[in-house]
Amino acid sequence: MHESAEWKAELKKRGWTDAFVTGDEFGTFLTEQDKAVADVLKQLGLA
């Protein structure tokens, strides 16, 4: 799907940036996102 013309058209249509990652890079991304969400929840007093 990632390389399909339909996906590329959808990226353009919605003004999205393609940030496809896999493996260790994806694991790092998820870890960073978990921390960012936890920080926001703490700031809001929800965690």
C-alpha positions in Angstrom: 0.0 0.0 0.0 2.8 2.4 0.9 4.1 2.6 -2.6 0.6 2.8 -4.3 -0.5 5.7 -6.4 -3.7 5.8 -4.4 -1.7 6.4 -1.1 0.4 9.0 -2.7 -2.7 10.8 -4.0 -4.2 10.7 -0.5 -1.1 12.2 1.0 -1.3 15.0 -1.5 -5.0 15.5 -1.1 -4.8 15.8 2.7 -1.5 17.7 2.9 0.0 14.8 4.9 3.7 14.1 5.2 4.8 10.5 4.6 6.6 9.4 7.8 6.7 5.6 7.2 9.2 3.9 9.5 9.8 0.3 10.6 12.0 -1.7 12.9 14.1 0.0 15.5 13.3 3.4 14.2 9.5 2.7 14.7 10.2 1.4 18.2 12.0 4.6 19.1 9.2 6.7 17.7 6.6 4.8 19.8 8.7 5.2 22.9 9.0 9.0 22.3 5.3 9.3 21.7 4.5 7.4 24.9 6.6 9.8 26.9 5.1 12.9 25.2 1.6 11.7 25.9 2.5 10.9 29.5 4.0 14.3 30.0 0.8 16.0 28.6 -1.4 13.9 30.8 0.6 14.9 33.9 0.4 18.6 33.0 -3.3 18.3 32.7 -3.5 16.5 36.0 -4.9 13.3 34.5 -2.0 11.1 35.4 
